[in-house]
Structures are given as structure tokens and as C-alpha cells.
């Protein structure tokens, strides 16, 4: 009897959860206004990977922490990964990636980068806010990320968005072995999301 109930429950409520997840992970290509400037937002495609690597090189002093294989592996995992790009006049300016872990109910920002000449224009904040909204829609508990200890500008942005430092990962970064600060934004439960399930 319990087994039949579990099957029934999964059929009724599991499909609703899957529908919510599909809606949350779906991104339509669209224009957005950020500080009175129009940009184009889209889900990252395999054809964006070379430009994403170039943005990394511009941000990380000529080095690209991720290669094309790493990005391709991430983009293939459409069920639990989401990568967004922002363009202006067909030039890729920024991107963000996140894993959405159903088990831990955490959206982990794997990568965010904005071309240096377009930093401090609200683009990074917009991308983070988008991922936070998606995590809230999925009724997740948290959004987490790592940031270089030396990257004070990024840490300030994360703190402005209510992330708090939750730990240190010693020697985390490949190459220079710089430490990373673990930062987490704890999300409040959405009572409406529970009512839908």
C-alpha cells in the first residue's frame, strides 16, 4: 500500500515539481535594460564558448581557468546547469553559470565574469539576481559561490546581495593557489511554492 501511495504521490506532485524546474531553467532570448542601457540576454550556446574563454582571459590576466572542454561539459548538462550570456551589439560582455542541486537545494554559481571595461555597470549584479530568482522559484535553500580572497570588489557585490562568508578554501585556485572565500546567500522559504507542490 505504501509503495502504491509513493507512486501516486510522485505521479501527482513529482510532475508539478518537474514542470516548475523546467520553467525555472528555461530562458527565452530577450532584451533587458540595465542602468538605462539595453543588452541582450540568452542561454549560453556551444558557439559562445570561445568568447567566454576570451572574457576569462581578459578578467584573469591572460589566463583562462576553464577550457572549452570544461564549458562544453557544463552546457551539455541542461537539467542541472544553467549558463547565461549578455551581449551588446553582438559582442559577448559577460556570462554566468550555475549548478542547481536538487538534493542539497543549493544553486552554486560556478562561474561569473564581466569584461573589465564593462564592470561596475550593473551587469554582474543583474546576472546574479537572475540566478537568485531562479533558485527562489525552485524553492531552494541557498545560493553559494567561491571568490578569490584578493577580489574585494566582487566580495563587496556579493555582500550587497546579502551573501555572507561561510568559510575559506585554502589554495583553491589552480596555478597561483590563492585561497577562496566560500560565500552563501540563505534564501527564505517561499510559502507559495510549498502550496503549489
C-alpha positions in Angstrom: 0.0 0.0 0.0 2.8 2.4 0.9 4.5 1.7 -2.4 1.3 2.5 -4.3 1.0 5.7 -2.4 4.6 6.7 -3.2 4.0 6.0 -6.9 0.7 8.0 -6.8 2.4 10.9 -4.9 5.3 11.0 -7.4 3.0 11.0 -10.4 0.8 13.8 -9.0 3.4 16.0 -7.2 6.6 15.0 -8.9 5.4 16.1 -12.3 4.5 19.5 -10.8 8.0 19.9 -9.4 9.5 18.9 -12.8 7.3 21.4 -14.5 8.4 24.2 -12.1 12.0 23.1 -12.7 11.6 23.2 -16.5 10.0 26.7 -16.3 12.8 28.0 -14.0 15.6 26.6 -16.2 14.0 27.9 -19.4 15.4 31.2 -20.6 14.0 33.0 -23.7 16.3 35.3 -25.5 15.3 38.8 -24.6 16.4 42.4 -24.2 17.0 43.9 -20.8 17.6 47.5 -19.5 20.4 47.8 -17.0 21.1 51.3 -15.9 19.3 52.7 -19.0 21.4 50.6 -21.4 19.9 47.9 -23.5 21.5 44.5 -23.5 20.6 41.1 -25.0 20.4 38.1 -22.6 20.3 34.5 -23.8 21.1 31.0 -22.7 24.8 30.2 -23.5 25.4 28.1 -26.6 28.4 26.0 -27.6 29.2 28.7 -30.2 29.6 31.2 -27.2 32.4 29.2 -25.7 35.4 30.8 -27.5 34.1 34.3 -26.4 33.5 33.1 -22.9 37.2 31.9 -22.7 38.3 35.3 -24.1 36.3 37.1 -21.3 38.1 34.8 -18.8 41.5 35.8 -20.2 40.6 39.5 -20.0 39.4 39.1 -16.4 42.2 36.8 -15.2 45.4 38.4 -16.6 45.6 36.4 -19.8 44.7 33.0 -18.2 41.6 31.1 -18.7 40.7 28.9 -15.7 38.2 26.9 -17.7 38.9 25.4 -21.2 36.5 24.7 -24.0 36.0 21.1 -22.8 35.0 22.2 -19.3 32.5 24.7 -20.7 31.1 22.2 -23.2 30.6 19.6 -20.5 28.7 22.1 -18.4 26.5 23.2 -21.3 25.6 19.6 -22.1 24.1 19.2 -18.6 20.9 21.1 -19.3 18.9 19.5 -16.4 21.0 20.8 -13.6 23.2 23.6 -15.2 22.3 27.0 -16.5 24.6 29.4 -18.2 23.6 32.8 -19.4 25.4 35.3 -21.6 24.9 39.1 -22.1 25.6 40.8 -25.4 25.6 44.3 -26.7 25.7 44.9 -30.4 26.6 41.2 -30.9 29.6 41.4 -28.6 29.7 39.0 -25.6 30.3 41.1 -22.5 29.6 38.7 -19.6 28.4 35.3 -18.6 27.3 33.4 -15.5 27.0 29.7 -14.8 25.2 27.8 -12.0 24.5 24.2 -10.9 21.1 23.5 -9.4 21.4 20.7 -7.0 18.0 19.2 -6.1 19.5 17.1 -3.3 21.1 19.9 -1.4 18.6 22.6 -2.7 21.6 24.8 -3.4 22.2 26.8 -6.6 26.0 27.1 -6.8 27.5 29.8 -9.0 30.3 28.1 -10.8 31.5 31.0 -12.9 30.7 34.7 -13.4 32.8 37.1 -15.5 32.3 40.5 -17.0 34.7 42.2 -19.4 36.8 44.7 -17.4 35.6 47.6 -19.5 32.0 46.7 -18.7 32.4 46.1 -15.0 30.7 48.4 -12.5 27.7 48.9 -14.8 25.3 46.6 -13.0 25.8 43.6 -15.4 27.2 41.2 -12.8 24.6 42.2 -10.3 21.8 41.6 -12.9 23.2 38.1 -13.7 23.5 37.2 -10.0 20.0 38.5 -9.3 18.7 36.3 -12.2 20.2 33.2 -10.7 18.9 34.1 -7.3 15.4 34.5 -8.7 15.6 31.1 -10.3 16.8 29.5 -7.1 13.8 31.1 -5.2 11.4 29.9 -7.9 12.7 26.4 -7.3 12.3 26.9 -3.5 16.0 26.3 -2.9 17.6 26.9 0.5 20.7 28.7 -0.7 22.9 30.2 -3.4 26.6 29.7 -3.0 29.9 30.6 -4.6 33.6 30.9 -4.2 35.6 34.1 -4.7 39.3 34.9 -4.6 40.3 36.4 -1.3 42.0 39.2 -3.2 38.9 40.1 -5.2 37.5 42.7 -2.8 35.2 44.3 -5.5 33.4 41.0 -6.1 33.1 40.3 -2.4 31.5 43.8 -1.9 28.9 43.0 -4.6 28.1 39.6 -3.0 27.7 41.2 0.4 25.5 43.9 -1.1 23.3 41.0 -2.3 23.3 39.6 1.3 25.8 36.8 0.8 27.8 36.0 3.9 31.3 34.4 4.1 30.9 30.8 5.4 34.4 29.5 5.1 37.8 29.6 3.4 39.2 27.1 0.9 43.0 27.1 1.2 44.9 27.0 -2.1 41.7 26.6 -4.0 42.7 28.3 -7.3 44.7 26.4 -9.9 48.0 28.0 -10.8 48.6 30.5 -8.1 46.9 28.5 -5.3 45.2 31.6 -3.9 42.6 31.0 -1.2 38.9 31.3 -1.9 36.2 32.6 0.4 33.1 30.5 0.4 30.0 32.8 0.4 26.4 31.8 0.8 23.1 33.5 0.4 20.5 31.8 2.6 17.0 32.0 0.9 13.8 32.3 2.9 11.2 29.6 2.2 8.5 30.8 -0.2 5.1 29.7 1.3 3.5 30.0 -2.1 6.0 27.5 -3.6 5.1 24.9 -0.9 1.4 25.4 -1.7 2.0 24.6 -5.3 3.7 21.3 -4.7 
